[in-house]
Amino acid sequence: MKILHLDSTHSYLYNELEKIGFTNEFDFKSSKKEIEEKLSIYNGIIIRSRIPIDQRFLNKASNIKFIARIGSGTENIDLDFAKSKNIKIISTPEGNSNAVGEHAVGMILSLMNKILKSEKEISKGIWSREPNRGNELMGKTIGLIGYGNTGKSFAKKLSGFNTKVIFFDLKSGLEDKYANSATLEEIQKQSDIISLHTSLSKESIGLINHKFISKCDKPFWLINTARGICVNTSHLVKALKEKKVLGAALDVLEFEKSSFEKLSDRSNKDLKYLIKSNEVIITPHIAGWSEESKILLVKVALDKIKKLLLKK
């Protein structure tokens, strides 16, 4: 069987696939149209986010048995059409959930304790203590929107901080010893910190907007390690200015390209505000991007490919 790799991943995956009899071919530069012209000779595809897998692409994939997405989220794939073509979609959110959970903890601690702000001041020769007095996690209520792999990872790590963790998820039966289920209204009423861990859907696009924020009983800190377009940036900026949002830790932005590799609009005035604000921390979509997760993601993919094709 021939497998086409459209994005670079850890070499462990290539090597292990070869050991069990697969042939790897690589194309990290060709256009979508160029790739479509040769798809029929392949039996599997490995991707991250570079190429959107739409109906036209899938119609050309006449011999494809699976598409493995290395990472969490499958919004770049037309899942319903793939299913109609009997193409199995493999995703690997288990592989980087720990990395995302740790990153979220790091961001909120840095934000609430003004670590980045004070470090920047010291580099300018400013030794300022009282204006950099922080806030502790202990005793805070943290509301998670989405309680899948990353939400659970974050909640588990928060268990050592003596916090109350609640979550809202469309699925039922997800409660565990780290977090209790709640309605979205309860999240808005109780939370000191709100963290997004939702998949991308019609319901989650623009979820954090003026209407959502206005229904929150108290000012809160916002964390987003999900997808950038889950937050309406202009509404967030307005809320930051009005102190309805105390601060934001953003690993993802509304202005990212679909590949996540760069920003689509660096000149946006709201983005410029976020970058300059001392109450905002931004990282370049790296929450799940650890050295450990790079190999864990492909190990998860490999196991799922084996189970699918080798019945192991």
Secondary structure by P-SEA (a helix, b strand, c coil): cbbbbcccccaaaaaaaaaabbbbbbbccccaaaaaacccccccccccccccccaaaaaacccccbbbbccccccccaaaaaaaacbbbbbcccccaaaaaaaaaaaaaaaaaaaaaaaaaaaacccccccccccccccbbbbbccccaaaaaaaaaacccbbbbbbcccccccccccbbbbcaaaaaacccbbbbbccccccccccccaaaaaaccbbbbbbccccccccaaaaaaaaaaaccccccccccccccccccccccccccaaaaaaaaccccccccccccccccaaaaaaaaaaaaaaaacccc
